[in-house]
């Protein structure tokens, strides 16, 4: 197994994405994410990240086996959908959520809606995981996540108590601004 602790302590997320009027929709993001459900090829998202975001062959090997790839899965989906979201693309959940907070793109978990990005904290420490909100029923959310259950892309239902933050992407002019929903 790779020792990623140095990478995680030193890598920072790129600048937050800026709003655009020519961006994909929540429906685009969800369609692409749903097409990946059941796939078990995390290195696909890591290789994409290396080739399109990191681009430095001397940096960390994102495409290697056993690399946590939930963040790269979400980043891949958003880029493929041509959607913009603060903190994306990224490979490290804490830096990604921090960038979204700085960009004032977060909403409360009870306001989470389909197409939002959701970060999880399993143990009260740093943010551990990320996924895409598919639905919110008022007490838990259904998500599509990469790197779950031995690296598979899956639909999961999560309780509000494990949510570290929810980020509202920029889905063009018609989307509600995060500050309207906080």
Protein Blocks (a to p, Z undefined) as FASTA:
>chain_A
ZZfklmmmmpccdddddddfbbcdfklmmmmmmmmgopacfklmmmmmmmmmnopakbcc
fkbghiafklmmmmmmmmmnopacehiacfbfklmmmmmmmnopaccfklgcehiacddd
fkopacfbdcddfbdehjaccdddehiehhiacdddddfklpgbdcdddebjkbccfklm
ZZ
